[in-house]
Amino acid sequence: MVSAALLGIDIHQCHGRGLYKWLLASFLIGKRIRASVAIQAYRLLVDTHGLDTPGKLARCPHHTLVKLLGQAGYARYDESTARRLHRLGSGLEAEMDEVLLNAAVDMAHANTWLLGFDGVGPKTLEIFMREAAVVLQHQRVQ
């Protein structure tokens, strides 16, 4: 099972960076693709090319995302995954602070909001919440 720690992600990292990185990783891992390919894609996107914030992901050229996904082993889904990643980055940049980083996170609303992203389904949400729920619940107490 892939975890945030396995990927070197500190989900407690300030300003939601850790949550964003884990959501991006969950997005990739939750697809019908080998975990090793998803991990390689995450490492290329974040570790190698610095797409470590939603805004950077949203502003990354489509052709660059397609190229990186192809390098990771996404042979048939690189175009559609790149489009979904752009939309994910844009949506997170616009609303992540309000929905996930608010001190009074409404978990039901957060789940519904996340499921509203193209490419985020129940499996991706399950993977993400497996570790993120602890962080989000902790924010509610503070």
N, C-alpha and C positions, 0 to 999 in steps of 0.2 A: 504494500500500500504506500503510495506516494504521500508525503507529508510536507508541510511548510518547512520544517527543520531539515528534511532531506535536501530541499532546494536552497537552503541557506536563507530562508525568509524569516525575519523576525516580525510576526504579525502585530506586535505591539509598537512597531516603528512609528515615530511621530507623524502627524498630519495625514494619517491614513495610508501612508506609503506601503506599509506591511500588508494591510488589508487589500489594497489594490493589487500588489504583487501576487498575493495568494488567490485573489479572484481571477486574475489573468491565468495563473497556473491551473486553477480549477476549470476554467473555461477550456483550456487546451486538453487537460487530462480527461474531462468529461465526454469527450468525443469518441467515436468508434475508430480509434487509431491506437497503435501500440503506445504504451506508456513511455517507452524509450524515445519515441519520435516526439511526443508531447513535451517531454523533459528537454530534449534537444532544442525544440522550438522556443520554449521558455528561456533557456540559457542564451540562445542567439538574440532573442528580442530584448531581454533585460540585461543580462550580464555583459554580452558582447557589444550590443548596440545602444545600450542606455535608455531603453524605453521604459523607464522606471516610474513614470507618472502617467495618469490618464491623458493629460494634454500632449505629452510627447508621443504617445501611441496614436492619438487622434490626428496629429500633424505629420506623422510618418507617411511618406508617399506610398500610394497603393502598390506601385511596382516594386518598391523596396520590401514591403511586407510579403508580397508574393514570392520574391526572390529568397527571402529568409526562410519562409515556410517550406519552399522547395528544397533549400539546403538541409533543412531538418528532416525531410522525408515525406512531406505532404505532397504526394504526386497528383492526386485527383481533386483535392479539396482546397488547394492553395488560394484560388481566386475567391471562392465563397467565404473561406475563413478570413481572408484579408479584409473583405467588405464588412464582415461581422465584427472584426477587431476594431476597425475604424469607428463603427457605430458604438461599440462598447466604450472605447476611449472617449468619444464625444459625450456620450450620456453620463459617464462617470465624472468627467470633468465638470459638467453642468450641474449635477445633482448629488454627487457622492457625499459631499460635506453635509448637505441637508438631510439626506436619508440615513446614511450609515455612521456619520461622525457626530450627529446630534447627541447631546448628553442623555436625551430621553428617547432612545431608539425604540420605535414601534416595530417589533420583530415581524408581525404579520404583514405590515406595510412594506418592510424591507424585503421580505420574501417575494411578495407580489411584484414589487418594483424590479427586483433582480430577474424574475421570470419573464418580465416584459422585454428584456433584451433578446434580440434575434440570436439564437445559438446558446442561450442559457435555458436549459431544461431542468427537470427534476434531478437528474444525476449530477449536473454541474452544481446546482444549489446544495445538494446533499454533501458533496465533496467540500465545497466552500464552508458551509455552516458547521461541518464536523470540527473545525478549529476556530472559525471566526465567531461563532455564537458565544464562546467564552469571553472574547474581547468585547463584543457588542453588549452582552449582559453586564459586564463589569462597568462599562460606560454608564449604564442606566443607574447604577448604584451611586456613582460619583456626583 
